[in-house]
Amino acid sequence: MTSTEPLPAAHAATPAGKPRARSLGIPFAGTPGPWNAITDVPGVEVGYATLIEGGSVRTGVTGIHPRGPAGAADPVAAGFFSLNGNGEMTGVSWIGESGTFSLPVAITNTHAVGIAHAGIVSWTAKHHPELGDEWSLPVAGETWDGYLNDAYGHHITEATVMAALEAARGGPVEEGSVGGGTGMICYEYKGGNGTASRRVDYRGASYTVGVFLQANFGSREELTLAGVPLGRLLAEDGPGTGAAPPGTGAAPPGTGAAPPPGAGSVIAIVATDAPLLPHQCSAMARRVTHGIARTGTIGSHFSGDLFLAFSTANPGGFSGYHPEPGTGQDYDQLRFIPWAQMNPFFTAAVRATEEAVANALVANEDMTGRDGHHVPALPRDRVAALFLAGSP
């Protein structure tokens, strides 16, 4: 089931050397970009601030710049979709109204989403003072990390958010337990951040669809990768969340109950340099649903599944805020892919989403956090063996 061709280095491992899903022989359809990451979309940058302190702090912030820091004031076409609304993403009312957003995006834990919003505003005041007194409606999303992290401890500050946004870079992206994904759980294994991309050729041009997600969802029995029911095949490998660390003889003290199976949430960001209308971005965001469904989830009531898609094409296509009559552009103009030609882009979004979930799981190790709560990592050797054997 695996190719004999060696994997490009960035497709096999993260910058820190953690394995990615393809290194286990998991087959994925489609052609990735050079980094197999959301940063394959030109201009997109990702940065992290990770807090792992003592026995109870396991959290952080992820920052994403759609047009790079310098282009933060130039709106992108955007669309939002909520598969299940048990979560929060700020700024989506304006996206629904205007079909655009500007400024960077931040993703963190549930109780820090307001701080993330404020941190983006602080970053904007520092780096784009030309915006003056314009109001900011930035995008900040969250998933819950309270099983491994002291979520009520207010460990995320505006400085943490600023650090993530300042650290953003293009190129290969670290995955797993970093940034906002530090304390997250996916399919009752250690979860966190994952990313992937796909190339789409259209009328002599080559475009990229990139997906980044903070994966904190799914029950163990649901887990499926590349059509293989791993949750069922790995059932004998031991319990999921709530298991004591091997060799400690300790049990979780019970001061914080394990989340219900399937709980947690997932925030997904879809980026492309293909020219799209806002409603086409919404359609791309909806396709994340099919991508995560390929990994087994049914979309638990306890999981906030919120997806944002944007297009970096048409720079300057949406004029900014000009309250005075006669200022700004007389007309905005957009170039876009015809609706009838969107299927290859939908396919790319679905495929990249599935692989991003797999990467979030594979690039991880066991983690013990607050109150001794322990979450095991996906058993990579067992998974690789199943795919090598051609598991049913």
Secondary structure, 3 states (H helix, E strand, C coil): CCCCCCCCHHHHECCCCCECHHHHCCCCCCCCCCCCCHHHCCCCEEEEEEEEECCCEEEEEEEEECCCHHHCCCCEEEEEEEEEECCCECCHHHHHHHCEECCCEEEEEHHHHHHHHHHHHHHHHHHCHHHCCCCCCCEEEEECCCCCCCHHHCCCCHHHHHHHHHCCECCCCCCECCHHHCCCEECCEECEEEEEEEEEEECCEEEEEEEEEEEEEECHHHCCECCECHHHHCHHHCCCCCCCCCCCCCCCCCCCCCCCCEEEEEEEEEEECCCCCHHHHHHHHHHHHHHHHCCCCCCCCCCEEEEEEEECCCCCCCCCCCCCCCCCCCCCCCCCCCHHHCHHHHHHHHHHHHHHHHHHHHCCCCEECHHHCEECCCCHHHHHHHHHCCCC
